[in-house]
């Protein structure tokens, strides 16, 4: 019975993490998923989120951005487009990106609401014109 998992996190450019760990949590598309030794084999999709694991008694985390995970025996392999470790993240830059994304999203939502309002108005005009024609 294995008491450790071999965790490997790969991007298209490099192997970012290779560690032995007693557990891994993954940001699955259906929610957070825990993996322990002797987990059943699986392949799953991943969302952007926090992957956590323990190495040498210390909890470690990495931000991963979408991808796949395969659990086979005592091996957990994560294939992701991008992974960021704590020391790679510029918090001010991340906050600025959040602000810009929120503004862009609000702008799009406003345009969508305006477009939906116009569509409802024109649908009502269409319905009225069809009803008038049915009356004649």
OpenMM code with the backbone's topology and positions (N, CA, C; nanometers):
from openmm import Vec3, app, unit

residues = "UNK UNK UNK UNK UNK UNK UNK UNK UNK UNK UNK UNK UNK UNK UNK UNK UNK UNK UNK UNK UNK UNK UNK UNK UNK UNK UNK UNK UNK UNK UNK UNK UNK UNK UNK UNK UNK UNK UNK UNK UNK UNK UNK UNK UNK UNK UNK UNK UNK UNK UNK UNK UNK UNK UNK UNK UNK UNK UNK UNK UNK UNK UNK UNK UNK UNK UNK UNK UNK UNK UNK UNK UNK UNK UNK UNK UNK UNK UNK UNK UNK UNK UNK UNK UNK UNK UNK UNK UNK UNK UNK UNK UNK UNK UNK UNK UNK UNK UNK UNK UNK UNK UNK UNK UNK UNK UNK UNK UNK UNK UNK UNK UNK UNK UNK UNK UNK UNK UNK UNK UNK UNK UNK UNK UNK UNK UNK UNK UNK UNK UNK UNK UNK UNK UNK UNK".split()
positions = [
    Vec3(0.0836, -0.1169, 0.0000),
    Vec3(0.0000, 0.0000, 0.0000),
    Vec3(0.0893, 0.1249, 0.0000),
    Vec3(0.0699, 0.2089, -0.1002),
    Vec3(0.1485, 0.3321, -0.1113),
    Vec3(0.0940, 0.4365, -0.0139),
    Vec3(0.1834, 0.5130, 0.0479),
    Vec3(0.1377, 0.6202, 0.1362),
    Vec3(0.1694, 0.7581, 0.0782),
    Vec3(0.2254, 0.7594, -0.0418),
    Vec3(0.2603, 0.8840, -0.1090),
    Vec3(0.2127, 0.8789, -0.2540),
    Vec3(0.1819, 0.9955, -0.3058),
    Vec3(0.1499, 1.0120, -0.4466),
    Vec3(0.2668, 1.0811, -0.5142),
    Vec3(0.2871, 1.0511, -0.6391),
    Vec3(0.3852, 1.1246, -0.7201),
    Vec3(0.3069, 1.2273, -0.8004),
    Vec3(0.3263, 1.3540, -0.7686),
    Vec3(0.2561, 1.4635, -0.8345),
    Vec3(0.3470, 1.5262, -0.9387),
    Vec3(0.2931, 1.5428, -1.0575),
    Vec3(0.3674, 1.6082, -1.1641),
    Vec3(0.2736, 1.7082, -1.2305),
    Vec3(0.3189, 1.8334, -1.2417),
    Vec3(0.2410, 1.9381, -1.3083),
    Vec3(0.3203, 1.9853, -1.4287),
    Vec3(0.2572, 1.9707, -1.5455),
    Vec3(0.3223, 2.0017, -1.6725),
    Vec3(0.2456, 2.1087, -1.7476),
    Vec3(0.3201, 2.1995, -1.8118),
    Vec3(0.2621, 2.2940, -1.9066),
    Vec3(0.3170, 2.2548, -2.0441),
    Vec3(0.2710, 2.3177, -2.1506),
    Vec3(0.3273, 2.2857, -2.2818),
    Vec3(0.4777, 2.3159, -2.2915),
    Vec3(0.5290, 2.3984, -2.2014),
    Vec3(0.6689, 2.4386, -2.2087),
    Vec3(0.7620, 2.3695, -2.1098),
    Vec3(0.7054, 2.3244, -1.9946),
    Vec3(0.7963, 2.2706, -1.8933),
    Vec3(0.7248, 2.1877, -1.7866),
    Vec3(0.8045, 2.1112, -1.7143),
    Vec3(0.7547, 2.0434, -1.5950),
    Vec3(0.7785, 2.1407, -1.4804),
    Vec3(0.6699, 2.1888, -1.4199),
    Vec3(0.6788, 2.2928, -1.3179),
    Vec3(0.6966, 2.2328, -1.1790),
    Vec3(0.6253, 2.1249, -1.1518),
    Vec3(0.6324, 2.0629, -1.0192),
    Vec3(0.6458, 1.9127, -1.0351),
    Vec3(0.7367, 1.8567, -0.9597),
    Vec3(0.7493, 1.7119, -0.9446),
    Vec3(0.7720, 1.6906, -0.7954),
    Vec3(0.6750, 1.6290, -0.7278),
    Vec3(0.6832, 1.6165, -0.5824),
    Vec3(0.6191, 1.4864, -0.5372),
    Vec3(0.6576, 1.4430, -0.4191),
    Vec3(0.5905, 1.3321, -0.3527),
    Vec3(0.5067, 1.3918, -0.2417),
    Vec3(0.3825, 1.3460, -0.2320),
    Vec3(0.2870, 1.4076, -0.1409),
    Vec3(0.1879, 1.3039, -0.0904),
    Vec3(0.1381, 1.3200, 0.0321),
    Vec3(0.0367, 1.2267, 0.0819),
    Vec3(-0.1042, 1.2575, 0.0289),
    Vec3(-0.1253, 1.3768, -0.0275),
    Vec3(-0.2567, 1.4149, -0.0791),
    Vec3(-0.2432, 1.5296, -0.1787),
    Vec3(-0.3462, 1.5431, -0.2606),
    Vec3(-0.3554, 1.6530, -0.3571),
    Vec3(-0.5015, 1.6961, -0.3634),
    Vec3(-0.5271, 1.8266, -0.3692),
    Vec3(-0.6612, 1.8745, -0.4018),
    Vec3(-0.6533, 1.9462, -0.5357),
    Vec3(-0.7531, 1.9203, -0.6189),
    Vec3(-0.7559, 1.9730, -0.7549),
    Vec3(-0.8816, 2.0582, -0.7754),
    Vec3(-0.8717, 2.1663, -0.8541),
    Vec3(-0.9906, 2.2466, -0.8839),
    Vec3(-1.0657, 2.1882, -1.0040),
    Vec3(-1.1427, 2.0848, -0.9810),
    Vec3(-1.2171, 2.0200, -1.0888),
    Vec3(-1.3280, 2.1078, -1.1423),
    Vec3(-1.3721, 2.0800, -1.2625),
    Vec3(-1.4802, 2.1595, -1.3214),
    Vec3(-1.6124, 2.1392, -1.2474),
    Vec3(-1.6259, 2.0295, -1.1746),
    Vec3(-1.7472, 2.0039, -1.0974),
    Vec3(-1.7267, 2.0359, -0.9484),
    Vec3(-1.6135, 2.0967, -0.9146),
    Vec3(-1.5842, 2.1310, -0.7757),
    Vec3(-1.4482, 2.0758, -0.7339),
    Vec3(-1.4082, 2.1127, -0.6136),
    Vec3(-1.2785, 2.0687, -0.5624),
    Vec3(-1.2783, 1.9176, -0.5418),
    Vec3(-1.1658, 1.8549, -0.5745),
    Vec3(-1.1542, 1.7103, -0.5673),
    Vec3(-1.0271, 1.6738, -0.4908),
    Vec3(-1.0408, 1.5865, -0.3939),
    Vec3(-0.9262, 1.5383, -0.3184),
    Vec3(-0.8783, 1.4042, -0.3710),
    Vec3(-0.7474, 1.3863, -0.3709),
    Vec3(-0.6879, 1.2608, -0.4160),
    Vec3(-0.5939, 1.2112, -0.3066),
    Vec3(-0.6140, 1.0871, -0.2656),
    Vec3(-0.5290, 1.0196, -0.1674),
    Vec3(-0.4664, 0.8974, -0.2335),
    Vec3(-0.3628, 0.8400, -0.1737),
    Vec3(-0.3068, 0.7168, -0.2291),
    Vec3(-0.4156, 0.6108, -0.2465),
    Vec3(-0.4008, 0.5318, -0.3499),
    Vec3(-0.4935, 0.4247, -0.3871),
    Vec3(-0.6284, 0.4765, -0.4365),
    Vec3(-0.6301, 0.6016, -0.4846),
    Vec3(-0.7506, 0.6579, -0.5459),
    Vec3(-0.7821, 0.5777, -0.6721),
    Vec3(-0.9094, 0.5701, -0.7066),
    Vec3(-0.9453, 0.4997, -0.8294),
    Vec3(-0.8878, 0.5744, -0.9497),
    Vec3(-0.8550, 0.5057, -1.0568),
    Vec3(-0.8040, 0.5732, -1.1766),
    Vec3(-0.9104, 0.6675, -1.2335),
    Vec3(-0.8660, 0.7830, -1.2798),
    Vec3(-0.9597, 0.8765, -1.3423),
    Vec3(-0.8862, 0.9770, -1.4278),
    Vec3(-0.9616, 1.0369, -1.5176),
    Vec3(-0.9173, 1.1524, -1.5952),
    Vec3(-1.0270, 1.2556, -1.5787),
    Vec3(-0.9894, 1.3786, -1.5481),
    Vec3(-1.0890, 1.4828, -1.5248),
    Vec3(-1.0417, 1.6156, -1.5810),
    Vec3(-1.1358, 1.7044, -1.6079),
    Vec3(-1.1028, 1.8395, -1.6515),
    Vec3(-1.0880, 1.9291, -1.5293),
    Vec3(-1.0087, 2.0333, -1.5451),
    Vec3(-0.9813, 2.1260, -1.4353),
    Vec3(-1.0209, 2.2678, -1.4736),
    Vec3(-1.0684, 2.3415, -1.3750),
    Vec3(-1.0964, 2.4838, -1.3899),
    Vec3(-0.9741, 2.5633, -1.3465),
    Vec3(-0.9818, 2.6921, -1.3641),
    Vec3(-0.8816, 2.7803, -1.3072),
    Vec3(-0.9060, 2.7825, -1.1566),
    Vec3(-0.8026, 2.7553, -1.0783),
    Vec3(-0.8197, 2.7513, -0.9335),
    Vec3(-0.6914, 2.7122, -0.8632),
    Vec3(-0.7038, 2.6791, -0.7359),
    Vec3(-0.5886, 2.6464, -0.6526),
    Vec3(-0.5715, 2.4954, -0.6423),
    Vec3(-0.4543, 2.4491, -0.6770),
    Vec3(-0.4141, 2.3101, -0.6546),
    Vec3(-0.3305, 2.3115, -0.5277),
    Vec3(-0.3618, 2.2238, -0.4336),
    Vec3(-0.2874, 2.2192, -0.3068),
    Vec3(-0.2307, 2.0794, -0.2871),
    Vec3(-0.1181, 2.0732, -0.2168),
    Vec3(-0.0541, 1.9459, -0.1845),
    Vec3(0.0402, 1.9678, -0.0678),
    Vec3(0.0936, 1.8617, -0.0160),
    Vec3(0.1875, 1.8700, 0.0955),
    Vec3(0.3205, 1.8112, 0.0510),
    Vec3(0.4275, 1.8814, 0.0846),
    Vec3(0.5611, 1.8317, 0.0520),
    Vec3(0.6517, 1.8527, 0.1731),
    Vec3(0.7126, 1.7453, 0.2195),
    Vec3(0.7992, 1.7506, 0.3376),
    Vec3(0.7283, 1.8139, 0.4575),
    Vec3(0.6020, 1.7791, 0.4765),
    Vec3(0.5260, 1.8294, 0.5902),
    Vec3(0.4764, 1.9713, 0.5764),
    Vec3(0.4995, 2.0334, 0.4622),
    Vec3(0.4601, 2.1728, 0.4413),
    Vec3(0.3537, 2.1804, 0.3323),
    Vec3(0.2434, 2.2530, 0.3624),
    Vec3(0.1365, 2.2695, 0.2644),
    Vec3(0.1827, 2.3660, 0.1564),
    Vec3(0.1626, 2.3259, 0.0310),
    Vec3(0.2013, 2.4100, -0.0826),
    Vec3(0.0804, 2.4275, -0.1726),
    Vec3(0.0810, 2.5401, -0.2454),
    Vec3(-0.0293, 2.5699, -0.3356),
    Vec3(0.0237, 2.6268, -0.4651),
    Vec3(-0.0543, 2.6071, -0.5710),
    Vec3(-0.0218, 2.6634, -0.7016),
    Vec3(-0.1519, 2.7029, -0.7696),
    Vec3(-0.1488, 2.8143, -0.8408),
    Vec3(-0.2643, 2.8553, -0.9216),
    Vec3(-0.2505, 2.7879, -1.0569),
    Vec3(-0.3506, 2.7098, -1.0936),
    Vec3(-0.3481, 2.6494, -1.2266),
    Vec3(-0.4650, 2.7056, -1.3058),
    Vec3(-0.4472, 2.7094, -1.4357),
    Vec3(-0.5484, 2.7699, -1.5210),
    Vec3(-0.5901, 2.6707, -1.6287),
    Vec3(-0.6953, 2.5967, -1.5947),
    Vec3(-0.7590, 2.5005, -1.6830),
    Vec3(-0.6640, 2.3865, -1.7188),
    Vec3(-0.7208, 2.2778, -1.7632),
    Vec3(-0.6396, 2.1649, -1.8040),
    Vec3(-0.7055, 2.0331, -1.7694),
    Vec3(-0.6214, 1.9340, -1.7511),
    Vec3(-0.6654, 1.7971, -1.7243),
    Vec3(-0.5803, 1.7372, -1.6140),
    Vec3(-0.6381, 1.6420, -1.5426),
    Vec3(-0.5628, 1.5660, -1.4431),
    Vec3(-0.5906, 1.4184, -1.4673),
    Vec3(-0.4858, 1.3390, -1.4518),
    Vec3(-0.4995, 1.1942, -1.4607),
    Vec3(-0.4459, 1.1342, -1.3321),
    Vec3(-0.5261, 1.0462, -1.2721),
    Vec3(-0.4830, 0.9717, -1.1546),
    Vec3(-0.4734, 0.8264, -1.1976),
    Vec3(-0.3555, 0.7688, -1.1829),
    Vec3(-0.3319, 0.6303, -1.2224),
    Vec3(-0.2345, 0.5698, -1.1224),
    Vec3(-0.2808, 0.4743, -1.0439),
    Vec3(-0.1951, 0.4164, -0.9411),
    Vec3(-0.1579, 0.5233, -0.8402),
    Vec3(-0.0282, 0.5379, -0.8158),
    Vec3(0.0168, 0.6410, -0.7206),
    Vec3(0.0638, 0.7675, -0.7916),
    Vec3(0.0275, 0.7842, -0.9183),
    Vec3(0.0719, 0.8976, -0.9983),
    Vec3(-0.0443, 0.9933, -1.0259),
    Vec3(-0.0237, 1.1240, -0.9980),
    Vec3(-0.1191, 1.2287, -1.0341),
    Vec3(-0.0478, 1.3202, -1.1323),
    Vec3(-0.0972, 1.3241, -1.2549),
    Vec3(-0.0372, 1.4067, -1.3592),
    Vec3(-0.1359, 1.5158, -1.3968),
    Vec3(-0.0896, 1.6396, -1.3890),
    Vec3(-0.1719, 1.7548, -1.4236),
    Vec3(-0.1128, 1.8191, -1.5483),
    Vec3(-0.1959, 1.8309, -1.6514),
    Vec3(-0.1579, 1.8998, -1.7744),
    Vec3(-0.2376, 2.0291, -1.7777),
    Vec3(-0.1687, 2.1405, -1.7767),
    Vec3(-0.2368, 2.2696, -1.7692),
    Vec3(-0.1707, 2.3690, -1.8632),
    Vec3(-0.2499, 2.4626, -1.9089),
    Vec3(-0.1978, 2.5655, -1.9983),
    Vec3(-0.1012, 2.6581, -1.9236),
    Vec3(-0.1337, 2.6860, -1.7960),
    Vec3(-0.0499, 2.7775, -1.7189),
    Vec3(-0.0568, 2.7415, -1.5710),
    Vec3(0.0554, 2.7509, -1.5036),
    Vec3(0.0606, 2.7326, -1.3588),
    Vec3(0.1438, 2.8463, -1.3007),
    Vec3(0.0988, 2.8985, -1.1865),
    Vec3(0.1708, 3.0077, -1.1217),
    Vec3(0.1949, 2.9716, -0.9759),
    Vec3(0.3190, 2.9811, -0.9370),
    Vec3(0.3555, 2.9603, -0.7975),
    Vec3(0.3502, 3.0948, -0.7268),
    Vec3(0.3426, 3.0922, -0.5943),
    Vec3(0.3283, 3.2141, -0.5153),
    Vec3(0.4312, 3.3198, -0.5534),
    Vec3(0.5554, 3.2790, -0.5673),
    Vec3(0.6611, 3.3766, -0.5947),
    Vec3(0.6526, 3.4365, -0.7353),
    Vec3(0.5689, 3.3801, -0.8215),
    Vec3(0.5554, 3.4310, -0.9581),
    Vec3(0.4494, 3.5399, -0.9685),
    Vec3(0.3659, 3.5547, -0.8666),
    Vec3(0.2496, 3.6414, -0.8768),
    Vec3(0.2789, 3.7806, -0.8222),
    Vec3(0.2510, 3.8797, -0.9059),
    Vec3(0.2608, 4.0205, -0.8673),
    Vec3(0.1194, 4.0625, -0.8260),
    Vec3(0.0973, 4.0807, -0.6960),
    Vec3(-0.0359, 4.1074, -0.6428),
    Vec3(-0.0957, 4.2367, -0.6981),
    Vec3(-0.0163, 4.3419, -0.7112),
    Vec3(-0.0678, 4.4680, -0.7662),
    Vec3(-0.1142, 4.4488, -0.9104),
    Vec3(-0.0365, 4.3748, -0.9878),
    Vec3(-0.0735, 4.3482, -1.1268),
    Vec3(-0.2012, 4.2640, -1.1329),
    Vec3(-0.2138, 4.1659, -1.0449),
    Vec3(-0.3336, 4.0814, -1.0417),
    Vec3(-0.4566, 4.1643, -1.0055),
    Vec3(-0.4428, 4.2552, -0.9102),
    Vec3(-0.5565, 4.3408, -0.8716),
    Vec3(-0.5959, 4.4351, -0.9846),
    Vec3(-0.4960, 4.4870, -1.0569),
    Vec3(-0.5246, 4.5742, -1.1704),
    Vec3(-0.5959, 4.4962, -1.2807),
    Vec3(-0.5533, 4.3729, -1.3052),
    Vec3(-0.6189, 4.2882, -1.4055),
    Vec3(-0.7624, 4.2586, -1.3641),
    Vec3(-0.7854, 4.2364, -1.2341),
    Vec3(-0.9218, 4.2137, -1.1854),
    Vec3(-1.0091, 4.3358, -1.2114),
    Vec3(-0.9574, 4.4541, -1.1805),
    Vec3(-1.0335, 4.5775, -1.1999),
    Vec3(-1.0707, 4.5955, -1.3468),
    Vec3(-0.9728, 4.5757, -1.4371),
    Vec3(-0.9993, 4.5910, -1.5802),
    Vec3(-1.1015, 4.4886, -1.6294),
    Vec3(-1.0894, 4.3644, -1.5821),
    Vec3(-1.1826, 4.2596, -1.6240),
    Vec3(-1.3241, 4.2897, -1.5753),
    Vec3(-1.3360, 4.3364, -1.4509),
    Vec3(-1.4690, 4.3711, -1.3980),
    Vec3(-1.5322, 4.4854, -1.4778),
    Vec3(-1.4524, 4.5876, -1.5118),
    Vec3(-1.5032, 4.6997, -1.5903),
    Vec3(-1.5483, 4.6529, -1.7283),
    Vec3(-1.4688, 4.5708, -1.7929),
    Vec3(-1.5040, 4.5204, -1.9262),
    Vec3(-1.6307, 4.4354, -1.9203),
    Vec3(-1.6420, 4.3542, -1.8172),
    Vec3(-1.7602, 4.2694, -1.8018),
    Vec3(-1.8850, 4.3539, -1.7779),
    Vec3(-1.8744, 4.4550, -1.6933),
    Vec3(-1.9887, 4.5438, -1.6676),
    Vec3(-2.0310, 4.6148, -1.7961),
    Vec3(-1.9336, 4.6580, -1.8749),
    Vec3(-1.9620, 4.7242, -2.0015),
    Vec3(-2.0372, 4.6297, -2.0957),
    Vec3(-1.9915, 4.5054, -2.1043),
    Vec3(-2.0585, 4.4075, -2.1900),
    Vec3(-2.1988, 4.3763, -2.1407),
    Vec3(-2.2149, 4.3636, -2.0095),
    Vec3(-2.3469, 4.3356, -1.9534),
    Vec3(-2.4419, 4.4510, -1.9839),
    Vec3(-2.3932, 4.5734, -1.9708),
    Vec3(-2.4766, 4.6895, -2.0019),
    Vec3(-2.5196, 4.6896, -2.1469),
    Vec3(-2.4275, 4.6598, -2.2373),
    Vec3(-2.4619, 4.6543, -2.3795),
    Vec3(-2.5588, 4.5405, -2.4075),
    Vec3(-2.5413, 4.4272, -2.3404),
    Vec3(-2.6304, 4.3132, -2.3602),
    Vec3(-2.7711, 4.3473, -2.3135),
    Vec3(-2.7813, 4.4117, -2.1961),
    Vec3(-2.9127, 4.4497, -2.1441),
    Vec3(-2.9814, 4.5478, -2.2389),
    Vec3(-2.9038, 4.6432, -2.2908),
    Vec3(-2.9594, 4.7407, -2.3849),
    Vec3(-3.0074, 4.6692, -2.5111),
    Vec3(-2.9292, 4.5764, -2.5606),
    Vec3(-2.9642, 4.5007, -2.6800),
    Vec3(-3.0882, 4.4150, -2.6563),
    Vec3(-3.0966, 4.3518, -2.5381),
    Vec3(-3.2134, 4.2699, -2.5051),
    Vec3(-3.3390, 4.3561, -2.4957),
    Vec3(-3.3261, 4.4761, -2.4390),
    Vec3(-3.4406, 4.5671, -2.4288),
    Vec3(-3.4890, 4.6049, -2.5676),
    Vec3(-3.3965, 4.6361, -2.6578),
    Vec3(-3.4346, 4.6706, -2.7946),
    Vec3(-3.5002, 4.5521, -2.8642),
    Vec3(-3.4458, 4.4328, -2.8400),
    Vec3(-3.5025, 4.3131, -2.9028),
    Vec3(-3.6467, 4.2912, -2.8568),
    Vec3(-3.6720, 4.3073, -2.7268),
    Vec3(-3.8080, 4.2910, -2.6742),
    Vec3(-3.9015, 4.3938, -2.7380),
    Vec3(-3.8547, 4.5170, -2.7502),
    Vec3(-3.9350, 4.6239, -2.8103),
    Vec3(-3.9704, 4.5889, -2.9547),
    Vec3(-3.8731, 4.5406, -3.0317),
    Vec3(-3.8967, 4.5081, -3.1724),
    Vec3(-3.9806, 4.3810, -3.1878),
    Vec3(-3.9658, 4.2882, -3.0942),
    Vec3(-4.0524, 4.1697, -3.0976),
    Vec3(-4.1977, 4.2106, -3.0757),
    Vec3(-4.2198, 4.3046, -2.9837),
    Vec3(-4.3558, 4.3533, -2.9584),
    Vec3(-4.4121, 4.4218, -3.0824),
    Vec3(-4.3295, 4.5011, -3.1525),
    Vec3(-4.3737, 4.5668, -3.2768),
    Vec3(-4.4081, 4.4624, -3.3820),
    Vec3(-4.3255, 4.3586, -3.3929),
    Vec3(-4.3507, 4.2518, -3.4890),
    Vec3(-4.4829, 4.1818, -3.4574),
    Vec3(-4.5030, 4.1510, -3.3299),
    Vec3(-4.6260, 4.0838, -3.2885),
    Vec3(-4.7474, 4.1703, -3.3215),
    Vec3(-4.7399, 4.2997, -3.2904),
    Vec3(-4.8516, 4.3896, -3.3206),
    Vec3(-4.8808, 4.3928, -3.4704),
    Vec3(-4.7762, 4.3995, -3.5515),
    Vec3(-4.7992, 4.4045, -3.6969),
    Vec3(-4.8594, 4.2737, -3.7472),
    Vec3(-4.8182, 4.1593, -3.6907),
    Vec3(-4.8762, 4.0310, -3.7314),
    Vec3(-5.0217, 4.0196, -3.6882),
    Vec3(-5.0526, 4.0657, -3.5669),
    Vec3(-5.1896, 4.0626, -3.5171),
    Vec3(-5.2793, 4.1512, -3.6044),
    Vec3(-5.2299, 4.2685, -3.6423),
    Vec3(-5.3080, 4.3591, -3.7296),
    Vec3(-5.3395, 4.2908, -3.8616),
    Vec3(-5.2404, 4.2196, -3.9160),
    Vec3(-5.2611, 4.1531, -4.0436),
    Vec3(-5.3612, 4.0376, -4.0304),
    Vec3(-5.3590, 3.9710, -3.9145),
    Vec3(-5.4534, 3.8601, -3.8940),
    Vec3(-5.5965, 3.9115, -3.8839),
    Vec3(-5.6111, 4.0347, -3.8367),
    Vec3(-5.7437, 4.0940, -3.8229),
    Vec3(-5.8040, 4.1257, -3.9587),
    Vec3(-5.7251, 4.1572, -4.0557),
    Vec3(-5.7728, 4.1956, -4.1898),
    Vec3(-5.8028, 4.0768, -4.2737),
] * unit.nanometer
topology = app.Topology()
chain = topology.addChain("A")
for resn in residues:
    res = topology.addResidue(resn, chain)
    for name in ("N", "CA", "C"):
        topology.addAtom(name, app.Element.getBySymbol(name[0]), res)
